[in-house]
Amino acid sequence: MHRYLEEHVGAFGPHEIRTLVVALDKAWESIEASGATFSTTAHAESARAILAKHIIDAAKQGERDQQRLRNGALLAWAQSNLRTAPRSRR
């Protein structure tokens, strides 16, 4: 998360950063608990980036509720999977 926050230096205070980090950690725990697997470390990092970027964007718009940040990030990740998933041919 801290690497993604570098672009937003000064936008968030220490308490807010803790909230964002915990939201990211909880979102990641949910993905792991779901049994989702990643074929490479790069794919896992990409998933974490999607979560982090969504959380930061939502926080920049004023969202501070950890649960809503987590849920929104998970939704963003799920939607990104729908856009990139291969479609079956009939």
N, C-alpha and C positions, 0 to 999 in steps of 0.2 A: 504494500500500500504506500509506503513512504516514497518509493521510486515514482509513483504516479502523482504524488502530492508535490513533488519538486516543481512542477509546472504552475503550482498554485501557492507559492510561498506567501505567507501572510494572510491567506484567505480564511484560514481556520486556526482557532486557538488550540492549546493543548487538550482541553476537555473534549472539544469537537473531534480532534484527531483520534483520541482514544475511542470515541463513539464510532467513527468510521472504520477503524481497525477491527473493533469487535464485530461490527456488522459484516465486514469482509470475512473474518474468521468463522462466524456462524453460518454464512452463506456457503463457504467452502466445506464446512462440516456437513451441511445438508447434502451437498453434492456427493461427498464421500459416503455418507450413510445411504444414499440412494442406490449405491452399487455402480455408479457411473465409472467407466474406466477410460483411460486416455492411452492412445497407441504410442505416444512419445512424450517426453518431458516438455517439448515445445507446445504440444496440444494442451497439456495441463496449464502451462504458463499463459497460453492464450485465453483459456477459460478464466483464470484468475484475473487477467487483464480486463476482460469483459465485465466481471463483477466489480472490480475496483473502479473502473471508469464510470460505470453506472452510479455507484455509490457517491463518487465525487460530484458527478453532474447533479444528482438529486440534492446533495448537500448544498451545492452552490445555489440551488433554487430555493433553499430554506428548509429542506427536510432534515430533521434531527432525530426522528424516532428510529431507534435501532432496528426494530422489527420491520418497519416499512422500508427502510433502506435495504435490509436483507432480502425481503420478499421481492422488491423491485429488481434487485440485482439478479435474483434467481429467474425471474420472468425474462429479463433481458438475455440471460444466458440461454434459456430454453428457446426463445425466439430466434437467437442467432443459430442455434442448432437446426431449427426448422428451415432457415434460409439456406444453410450449407449442406443439409443432408441430401445424399443422392436420391433421386426419385426413381422408383421402380417403373419399368416399362410394362405395359399390358399388351 
